[in-house]
Amino acid sequence: MGDNDFPATPQGVDELMDSLVFDDAPVREADVPPPMTPGEDIMVVRSLRLPLDMDQSIKAEAQARGISMSELIRDWLAVELAALADDQPISRADALRALAGVRPIHPRAS
């Protein structure tokens, strides 16, 4: 199992859980993460459900680009949000009226 892989079987979950160690020992100062620097992004963890094939495709694409799945998904979301910010939304009724006026590419055979 790699660093970012999750167990795929009940046995794998049991092995992972058995490997965890919990205690009340104080955390060494060297193990405490450094404080955030001004302007550093605060990262929020979100959980979402993806179909297995989509998850595998995203993982493969991230690996091909040499980045994590999280980085790839953040990049895709940033692109979509930028596109939405530049978008000029119209009502569904206006869209349907515009589509109704579009002539077919190929005239229907008589």
CYANA upper distance limits for C-alpha pairs under 8 A (distance plus 0.5 A):
  1 MET  CA      5 ASP  CA      6.43
  1 MET  CA      6 PHE  CA      7.89
  1 MET  CA      7 PRO  CA      7.90
  7 PRO  CA     12 GLY  CA      5.32
  7 PRO  CA     13 VAL  CA      5.94
  7 PRO  CA     16 LEU  CA      8.05
  8 ALA  CA     12 GLY  CA      6.89
  8 ALA  CA     13 VAL  CA      8.04
  9 THR  CA     13 VAL  CA      6.91
 10 PRO  CA     14 ASP  CA      6.73
 11 GLN  CA     15 GLU  CA      6.68
 12 GLY  CA     16 LEU  CA      6.64
 13 VAL  CA     17 MET  CA      6.59
 14 ASP  CA     18 ASP  CA      6.51
 15 GLU  CA     19 SER  CA      6.70
 16 LEU  CA     20 LEU  CA      7.19
 27 VAL  CA     31 ASP  CA      7.04
 27 VAL  CA     32 VAL  CA      7.59
 28 ARG  CA     32 VAL  CA      7.36
 36 MET  CA     40 GLU  CA      6.85
 50 LEU  CA     54 MET  CA      6.87
 50 LEU  CA     55 ASP  CA      6.52
 51 PRO  CA     55 ASP  CA      6.79
 52 LEU  CA     56 GLN  CA      6.66
 53 ASP  CA     57 SER  CA      6.63
 54 MET  CA     58 ILE  CA      6.65
 55 ASP  CA     59 LYS  CA      6.63
 56 GLN  CA     60 ALA  CA      6.60
 57 SER  CA     61 GLU  CA      6.65
 58 ILE  CA     62 ALA  CA      6.59
 58 ILE  CA     69 MET  CA      7.13
 58 ILE  CA     72 LEU  CA      8.43
 59 LYS  CA     63 GLN  CA      6.66
 59 LYS  CA     68 SER  CA      8.36
 59 LYS  CA     69 MET  CA      6.27
 60 ALA  CA     64 ALA  CA      6.63
 61 GLU  CA     65 ARG  CA      6.80
 62 ALA  CA     66 GLY  CA      6.56
 62 ALA  CA     67 ILE  CA      5.73
 62 ALA  CA     68 SER  CA      6.15
 62 ALA  CA     69 MET  CA      5.84
 62 ALA  CA     72 LEU  CA      6.47
 63 GLN  CA     67 ILE  CA      6.58
 63 GLN  CA     68 SER  CA      7.53
 63 GLN  CA     69 MET  CA      8.43
 67 ILE  CA     71 GLU  CA      6.78
 67 ILE  CA     72 LEU  CA      7.26
 68 SER  CA     72 LEU  CA      6.87
 69 MET  CA     73 ILE  CA      6.60
 70 SER  CA     74 ARG  CA      6.53
 71 GLU  CA     75 ASP  CA      6.60
 72 LEU  CA     76 TRP  CA      6.74
 73 ILE  CA     77 LEU  CA      6.59
 74 ARG  CA     78 ALA  CA      6.57
 75 ASP  CA     79 VAL  CA      6.79
 76 TRP  CA     80 GLU  CA      6.79
 77 LEU  CA     81 LEU  CA      6.51
 78 ALA  CA     82 ALA  CA      6.58
 79 VAL  CA     83 ALA  CA      6.76
 80 GLU  CA     84 LEU  CA      6.66
 81 LEU  CA     85 ALA  CA      6.64
 82 ALA  CA     86 ASP  CA      7.01
 83 ALA  CA     87 ASP  CA      6.66
 90 ILE  CA     94 ASP  CA      6.95
 90 ILE  CA     95 ALA  CA      7.31
 91 SER  CA     95 ALA  CA      6.86
 92 ARG  CA     96 LEU  CA      6.62
 93 ALA  CA     97 ARG  CA      6.66
 94 ASP  CA     98 ALA  CA      6.65
 95 ALA  CA     99 LEU  CA      6.65
 96 LEU  CA    100 ALA  CA      6.50
 97 ARG  CA    101 GLY  CA      7.06
 98 ALA  CA    102 VAL  CA      7.34
